[in-house]
Amino acid sequence: SIRAIFQKTLVEEKKKALNRGDHSGSTNSVSSLNPVKEHGVLFECSPEKWTDQRKAPPVMAYWVVGRLFL
């Protein structure tokens, strides 16, 4: 899902660049200020076979984050 969002962003950025013409030379001087798009997904996992009915199963959670430097 992260890759799909970034692919869509790249297509939109290319369309914007074509619509405004080739003025990329004026933005190269501030290339370090280019925007960054970030997207993350939180995964939560718990064991499938949890036999101790007295306790809730443990949950492991972790983030997967992607960054696209435009």
C-alpha positions in Angstrom: 0.0 0.0 0.0 2.9 2.4 0.7 4.4 1.7 -2.7 1.0 2.3 -4.4 0.6 5.7 -2.7 4.1 6.7 -3.7 3.6 5.7 -7.3 0.4 7.8 -7.4 2.3 10.7 -6.0 5.1 10.4 -8.6 2.5 10.4 -11.4 0.8 13.5 -9.9 4.2 15.3 -9.5 5.1 14.5 -13.2 1.8 16.0 -14.3 2.4 19.1 -12.3 5.9 19.5 -13.7 4.5 19.2 -17.3 1.8 21.7 -16.6 4.1 24.4 -15.2 6.7 23.9 -17.9 10.4 23.2 -17.5 11.3 25.5 -14.7 13.4 22.9 -12.9 16.5 25.0 -13.1 15.1 27.6 -10.6 14.2 24.9 -8.0 17.6 23.2 -8.1 19.2 25.9 -6.0 16.9 24.9 -3.1 16.9 21.1 -3.7 17.5 20.4 0.0 14.1 22.0 0.7 12.2 19.6 -1.6 9.2 18.1 0.2 9.2 14.7 1.6 6.1 12.5 1.6 5.9 9.9 4.4 3.4 7.1 4.9 3.3 4.4 7.5 1.3 1.3 8.3 0.9 -0.1 11.9 1.0 -3.9 12.1 -0.3 -5.7 15.2 0.2 -9.5 15.6 -0.8 -11.9 18.3 -0.3 -15.7 18.6 -2.8 -17.8 16.8 -2.7 -20.6 19.5 -3.0 -19.0 22.9 -4.0 -21.6 25.5 -3.9 -19.5 28.7 -7.4 -18.3 29.1 -6.6 -16.3 32.2 -4.4 -13.9 30.3 -5.0 -11.9 27.2 -2.6 -12.9 24.4 0.4 -10.7 23.9 0.3 -8.3 21.0 3.4 -7.3 19.0 3.0 -4.0 17.2 5.4 -2.4 14.7 5.4 0.3 12.2 6.6 0.1 8.6 7.3 3.6 7.2 8.3 4.7 3.8 9.7 8.1 2.7 9.6 9.5 -0.8 11.9 12.5 -1.4 10.3 14.5 -4.2 
